[in-house]
Amino acid sequence: MEFFVFCSLLQFLNLQWKSRGFPPGPTPFPIIGSIWWINFRADHGSLKKLAKAYGNICTLWMGHRPVVVLYGFQAVKNGLTNNSEDVSGRLQTFIFNKMADGKGILVSNGLIWKQQRHFGIGTLRKLGMGNKGMERGIQTEAHYLVEFFRDKKGEAVDPSFPIVHAVSNVICAVVFGHRFSLEDKTFRQLIEAFNHIVAFGNSYFYYICEVFPWFVEHLPGPTKNVPNSTFDEDNMVQSVFDLFLGGSETTATTLRWALLYMLVYPDIQDKVQKELDAVLSPSHLICYEDRKKLPYTNAVIHEILRFSSIVLITLPREAVKDTTVLGYHVPKGTLIMANVDSALFDPGYWETPHQFNPGHFLDKGGNFVIREAFLAFSAGHRVCLGETIAKMELFIMFCSLLQKFKFTVPEGVKEINTDIIFGSTMKPHPYKLCAVLR
């Protein structure tokens, strides 16, 4: 017993010594570090409390490993963009290695990440990303989504799966070469599998594995002896997985929030539809270029992205070499955790951060303006490579639906639940709506 106490004391003193020079933070303890300080499953309140106590850049310890936490727009932006390449690594843990074995785009590092990301972007562009080819695919899925709601003839329906189906089929057409029908059992199994993966990302078991890495040390670790060429079948499969996950989950979740907000704010829905009616004919096929003529609608879509804030914290980045973050020396191997949510709700950059307000993206003349604190797609070297596709999908599908339907609360529903389901992405609780043909 005395020996255990002595060893624990030595570990405690060692941690205090190691923490010198890092940004301030809660006192770390042996084995558990200081990650216990944060209740990740509550909301962003505990990170706000952390920033209030220690500043907008502070340090948590995951066991004996330092995690630099960035809070607020200025800290998040500067921390991810200043010396961006230095902090472009991705945390390699048992969980990530079990998922991807260091391959693909999302959780890979070094040469593999650079080659696969470059190839992925190039391939998406060749297959239509950002041009008319991709737009036609999105318009096709928007048409099927409109037809789904039309067939329901105003009856109450849960829009979740049809939305996931429509959004996923856009990327399916790119990476698989065909679209799936709503009745396809294989497709449903694929979506359910992705849902389990996303839910696991913020489960207690995931954090237990991260806080106690010694628990799984005997299991396979990071890929070794990376060859000069990373174009093999394993990387291809993992990259397809990453593109499918990144190209469906986040956009579909945002579109689910979009329709929910139209139920909560019917006056905003009405204003969008009045603008659509004034600018476009009823038979007009919505295209991405229309956003330039629809400033209020474009502002509403950006406010949906801001207010839903579906990714509270970016996947941890890792310093790939000794560097400086906001004036602090950060050694190689330090993790960087950016609270993007805090930038999207930073009271120093948004007039009414905790209100759904499309005016955040409009100037005094009613023209659309982007805001510097709008970091919904992250920043730096790991910025979302699907940002262009996501914005096209959201705009075309949202406008196509509101052009055709008025969305209302089903009869008998007294209250709309806008609380989040906490996971790797922040989903709304299941809900039903009525799509009434206009």
KATA-V262465 format. One record per residue. N is the residue number from 1. RES is the residue in one letter. PHI is phi in whole degrees, -180 to 180 (999 if undefined). PSI is psi in whole degrees, 0 to 359 (NA if undefined). Layout:
n: (N;N)
res: (RES;RES)
phi: (PHI;PHI)
psi: (PSI;PSI)
This chain:
n: (1;2;3;4;5;6;7;8;9;10;11;12;13;14;15;16;17;18;19;20;21;22;23;24;25;26;27;28;29;30;31;32;33;34;35;36;37;38;39;40;41;42;43;44;45;46;47;48;49;50;51;52;53;54;55;56;57;58;59;60;61;62;63;64;65;66;67;68;69;70;71;72;73;74;75;76;77;78;79;80;81;82;83;84;85;86;87;88;89;90;91;92;93;94;95;96;97;98;99;100;101;102;103;104;105;106;107;108;109;110;111;112;113;114;115;116;117;118;119;120;121;122;123;124;125;126;127;128;129;130;131;132;133;134;135;136;137;138;139;140;141;142;143;144;145;146;147;148;149;150;151;152;153;154;155;156;157;158;159;160;161;162;163;164;165;166;167;168;169;170;171;172;173;174;175;176;177;178;179;180;181;182;183;184;185;186;187;188;189;190;191;192;193;194;195;196;197;198;199;200;201;202;203;204;205;206;207;208;209;210;211;212;213;214;215;216;217;218;219;220;221;222;223;224;225;226;227;228;229;230;231;232;233;234;235;236;237;238;239;240;241;242;243;244;245;246;247;248;249;250;251;252;253;254;255;256;257;258;259;260;261;262;263;264;265;266;267;268;269;270;271;272;273;274;275;276;277;278;279;280;281;282;283;284;285;286;287;288;289;290;291;292;293;294;295;296;297;298;299;300;301;302;303;304;305;306;307;308;309;310;311;312;313;314;315;316;317;318;319;320;321;322;323;324;325;326;327;328;329;330;331;332;333;334;335;336;337;338;339;340;341;342;343;344;345;346;347;348;349;350;351;352;353;354;355;356;357;358;359;360;361;362;363;364;365;366;367;368;369;370;371;372;373;374;375;376;377;378;379;380;381;382;383;384;385;386;387;388;389;390;391;392;393;394;395;396;397;398;399;400;401;402;403;404;405;406;407;408;409;410;411;412;413;414;415;416;417;418;419;420;421;422;423;424;425;426;427;428;429;430;431;432;433;434;435;436;437;438)
res: (M;E;F;F;V;F;C;S;L;L;Q;F;L;N;L;Q;W;K;S;R;G;F;P;P;G;P;T;P;F;P;I;I;G;S;I;W;W;I;N;F;R;A;D;H;G;S;L;K;K;L;A;K;A;Y;G;N;I;C;T;L;W;M;G;H;R;P;V;V;V;L;Y;G;F;Q;A;V;K;N;G;L;T;N;N;S;E;D;V;S;G;R;L;Q;T;F;I;F;N;K;M;A;D;G;K;G;I;L;V;S;N;G;L;I;W;K;Q;Q;R;H;F;G;I;G;T;L;R;K;L;G;M;G;N;K;G;M;E;R;G;I;Q;T;E;A;H;Y;L;V;E;F;F;R;D;K;K;G;E;A;V;D;P;S;F;P;I;V;H;A;V;S;N;V;I;C;A;V;V;F;G;H;R;F;S;L;E;D;K;T;F;R;Q;L;I;E;A;F;N;H;I;V;A;F;G;N;S;Y;F;Y;Y;I;C;E;V;F;P;W;F;V;E;H;L;P;G;P;T;K;N;V;P;N;S;T;F;D;E;D;N;M;V;Q;S;V;F;D;L;F;L;G;G;S;E;T;T;A;T;T;L;R;W;A;L;L;Y;M;L;V;Y;P;D;I;Q;D;K;V;Q;K;E;L;D;A;V;L;S;P;S;H;L;I;C;Y;E;D;R;K;K;L;P;Y;T;N;A;V;I;H;E;I;L;R;F;S;S;I;V;L;I;T;L;P;R;E;A;V;K;D;T;T;V;L;G;Y;H;V;P;K;G;T;L;I;M;A;N;V;D;S;A;L;F;D;P;G;Y;W;E;T;P;H;Q;F;N;P;G;H;F;L;D;K;G;G;N;F;V;I;R;E;A;F;L;A;F;S;A;G;H;R;V;C;L;G;E;T;I;A;K;M;E;L;F;I;M;F;C;S;L;L;Q;K;F;K;F;T;V;P;E;G;V;K;E;I;N;T;D;I;I;F;G;S;T;M;K;P;H;P;Y;K;L;C;A;V;L;R)
phi: (999;-63;-65;-63;-62;-64;-64;-63;-65;-62;-64;-61;-65;-63;-64;-64;-67;-65;-77;-63;90;-79;-56;-65;180;-61;-63;-84;-120;-55;71;-88;62;-128;-65;-61;-66;-102;-99;-63;-89;-76;-174;-81;-62;-70;-70;-63;-64;-62;-65;-65;-80;-124;108;-77;-133;-145;-126;-109;-118;-95;67;-102;-108;-77;-126;-85;-103;-107;-134;89;-56;-62;-67;-65;-64;-67;-65;-94;-108;-73;52;-56;-67;-65;-115;-98;-73;-122;-54;-107;-131;-57;-63;-64;-70;-67;-73;-130;54;74;-108;81;-117;-64;-121;-89;-137;57;-62;-59;-61;-63;-70;-70;-66;-61;-66;-62;-63;-62;-67;-60;-65;-64;-89;119;-59;84;-128;-64;-63;-66;-61;-63;-63;-67;-62;-63;-69;-62;-62;-65;-67;-61;-64;-59;-69;-61;-67;-78;51;83;-77;-65;-149;-82;-83;-57;-67;-58;-68;-58;-61;-65;-67;-63;-65;-64;-76;-60;-61;-81;-90;-109;87;-158;-103;-105;-84;-62;-89;-66;-68;-63;-64;-62;-64;-63;-65;-63;-64;-65;-62;-65;-64;-65;-65;-64;-58;-127;-88;-62;-62;-60;-69;-61;-64;-76;-75;-118;-62;-62;-64;-125;-62;-76;-86;-55;-107;-61;-61;-109;50;-65;-75;-65;-104;-111;-92;-126;-65;-62;-66;-63;-62;-66;-66;-62;-58;-63;-66;-66;-64;-70;-93;-132;-58;-69;-68;-63;-63;-64;-68;-64;-63;-58;-70;-64;-66;-69;-73;-72;-121;-62;-67;-71;-58;-62;-66;-61;-68;-65;-68;-59;-66;-74;-101;-117;-77;-58;-92;-66;-84;-60;-130;-65;-63;-62;-58;-70;-101;-127;-61;-67;-62;-62;-65;-62;-63;-67;-69;-62;-62;-70;-71;-73;40;-73;-117;-65;-131;-66;-54;-55;-100;-132;-68;-85;-159;-59;-151;-124;-123;51;89;-99;-73;-121;-69;-54;95;-69;-88;-118;-117;-100;-88;-60;-54;-68;-74;-73;-122;-68;-64;-77;-127;-128;-64;-131;-59;-101;-118;-78;-138;-59;-61;-59;-114;-129;-87;-64;-90;83;-87;-69;-136;-87;-111;-64;-83;-81;-114;-61;-108;70;-159;80;-64;-100;-57;-58;-78;-99;-57;-62;-62;-60;-66;-64;-62;-60;-66;-66;-71;-61;-67;-62;-71;-74;-68;-101;-130;-102;-96;-129;-78;-59;-59;94;-80;-93;-139;-103;-85;-109;-68;-95;-98;-76;-164;-61;-122;-90;-94;-77;-66;-55;-147;-120;-145;-115;-101;-95;-60;-82)
psi: (316;323;319;316;319;315;320;321;318;317;319;313;323;319;319;322;316;330;350;137;340;161;155;162;178;150;126;147;158;143;303;346;225;13;341;339;334;130;89;334;355;287;200;3;321;326;325;318;320;314;322;324;324;353;171;354;120;177;130;157;123;93;240;13;128;141;112;122;129;130;136;155;308;316;317;312;307;322;329;340;328;130;44;317;330;332;35;5;166;136;128;112;176;316;310;322;327;324;315;348;36;13;174;214;315;312;20;172;168;224;319;311;314;314;316;322;315;316;319;314;315;319;316;321;317;329;5;0;124;3;188;331;311;321;320;322;319;319;323;314;325;321;314;324;319;316;324;310;325;319;337;345;44;1;155;134;145;118;358;302;317;323;312;318;313;313;316;324;336;311;331;319;330;308;337;342;3;166;159;151;162;333;356;116;323;319;318;320;321;315;319;321;318;322;321;320;316;317;322;330;336;34;162;323;322;313;328;317;323;323;329;67;333;339;333;21;330;351;165;141;200;153;136;162;59;127;168;327;132;14;82;177;321;316;324;313;314;322;321;316;312;317;320;314;311;333;3;309;307;316;318;319;318;320;327;318;321;312;327;317;330;332;320;325;72;334;324;320;317;318;320;313;326;321;316;316;324;330;323;147;156;332;359;132;115;131;162;330;337;339;332;339;358;66;320;316;318;321;320;316;317;325;327;315;319;308;326;328;62;343;98;317;132;155;135;136;165;136;119;352;168;132;187;130;113;42;351;139;126;111;157;138;349;139;145;120;112;123;85;324;322;332;322;344;18;115;345;348;353;131;316;72;328;17;145;106;98;340;344;334;23;140;183;336;3;12;146;135;139;151;143;333;3;90;38;337;19;197;168;199;335;20;147;122;348;16;316;313;315;315;321;314;312;314;309;316;316;312;321;320;314;339;328;330;151;124;126;163;136;151;135;346;118;330;140;125;116;12;158;153;116;128;199;327;151;103;153;158;152;140;164;155;166;126;103;122;131;NA)
